[in-house]
Amino acid sequence: MSRYSGLWAYAAALGGAALFGLLLSFTPIGGQLDYWTYDLLLRLFPPPARQSSAVILAIDERTLAASGGLMNLRRPVGEALQILERYEPASIAIDIVLSERRDDAENEALARAIATEPPTVLAANLRADGQGWENPVEPFSSAAAALGHVHAEPDADGVCRRILLAKAAGRERRWALGLEAFRLARDATDILQTEDGLQVGDAFIPAPYRRDQELLLRYANPASPIERLSLQTVLEDPSAAEAVRGRAVFVGVLVLGGLDRYLMTPYSFGEPMAGVEINASVYETLARGEFLRPVAPSTALAAALLLAGAFALLFRRLSGWRAVAAGAGLLALAQTLPALLFQQDLVFPAAQTTFVAWACFLTGASYHYLVVRRQLEVSEAQTNRYQKAVHYVTHEMRTPLTAIQGSSELISRFSLPEDKQRQIGELIHKESQRLARMVEIFLSVERLSAGQLELRREAVSVSDVLEECVRRVRPLADRKRIAVSCEAPPHLRVDGDHELLEYACYNLISNAVKYSPAETAIDVRAWSSPDRILIAVRDQGYGMDSSELRKIFQRFYRARTAQQSGENGSGLGLAIVEEIVIQHQGSISVESQPGEGSCFTVSLPRGVLELEPKAARHA
Ligand code: ADP
């Protein structure tokens, strides 16, 4: 794998992971994760426990028992309002829909109480068909200072986290009951709308148009919930109404299965909250002015992409445990980001960064482990083999060097007879030539494969080359009683480097001898086709299996049987042979069966150059 294709594969893996994380965040699973994170943060960082700005005047079981049921509430509510007025609450919101005419006398009494100070908001319900409002009947609607909607907006999982401050049905729009109670408490005549929110007197509510004027509810700390006062208690002991002074009063039914709807909230833990308390929570949120603001989706997306980029960079630059540790750190940062922002009253959609971070972390770490580690293993194995080969090469060089050293010492130290001196001189000459040839061949092949050396071109007789190789290998073969036959028509020739071609052929033939048991036969043959010359070396040796065959041309590779055979080797020979053959525009192939022998076949282009006379070449 080249450096750049590796980089592309890495970028594609990380990009794919980031995309997968993003897509997952847009599924219902992502939505649910956002909700859970939001609820968790709301519980972890509740508003401080303090006295509520609203009070719930609760029509509870006791009130219902005393008044005679849900249908007989108008009289006690009217009486209670009259008592409350004396204690000057900031505003009153009645969360009971007075949409039916009943007893006129009772209606008049209640309407009078509604009309007097403080200003009172009445609930208007959205009709079930969504086509209009179920408003309070007369005389209530004229007595009320305002009408407000009491429509909660539970999320997909049934939990109420937000309400819409404005709700339209038919041609009429109503502000939320809690918002109207807030406006009246603030003595504001109007609610002004802008792009970014609502202006009520000097209070600004960040409920932008683009988010449907939603308000994220900041429910009171469960340790100090919105205060409740039983309506029956007020009737029995009017002084109990002292609690409402300067606060907004929300009148509503607090009986499970009563008129009101109960909804789950992030603080519910299985116990739902009455609609009136949710409306009072709207007021509470507005009165405290501690608003939660959602982070823009584009910012969240940018953060997720930035995170993906950081992971990509991290796993590219760092390695080993450092990469994993830094990845885990970044993952932890991604996980704590929503909490950090929540403390600044910002709601960050956690799913995008969470899924992108985990997908990138897991992919980056696996990629790192699988690819980088594999590269490391390969290079370690190569280094290992290289060291062995260097060891072998130096060992091979030691033999001629020792001979040269010993012989030269003999000549310099002792006065030897002339014929002995000549004999030693020839030995030194032969061994130094062998050494020089060894070095020359290694260097030539290295330079050839690096493209630094141009191949020498001459007409080379194939039979000359093969006969020379067989002659050189014979002493080796004789020692193992291996018969070597050679059949090469004298007219075959190729254009190339005589010395390198001889090296290649000698290598194939000497390998055949090295890796064959005693008393077998080796057959060296050359023949021609119209445009190619083929040279085959066939033995009856140990052979190789297919997995070994795939590797024998790699540098420094030696098959297990070769290592066990006791024959010396570097694993460089065949790599060099292949390089030489390729440089001659040829190819090499092998057939082999374990225990049956091998056949190496070299195919070279037919030569076109004129063959020089033998004597001239050797001169
Ligand atoms: P070396 O002979 O120095 O080990 P080579 O590159 O010449 O290195 O050969 C690589 C390996 O290929 C050898 O170690 C041996 O395992 C295998 N091999 C080469 N020729 C033969 C053969 N004729 N028969 C069996 N195995 C062979």
Boltz pocket constraint, residues with backbone or C-beta under 6 A from the ligand:
constraints:
  - pocket:
      binder: B
      contacts: [[A, 507], [A, 508], [A, 511], [A, 512], [A, 515], [A, 539], [A, 541], [A, 542], [A, 543], [A, 544], [A, 552], [A, 554], [A, 557], [A, 558], [A, 559], [A, 560], [A, 561], [A, 562], [A, 563], [A, 568], [A, 569], [A, 570], [A, 571], [A, 572], [A, 573], [A, 574], [A, 575], [A, 598]]
      max_distance: 6.0
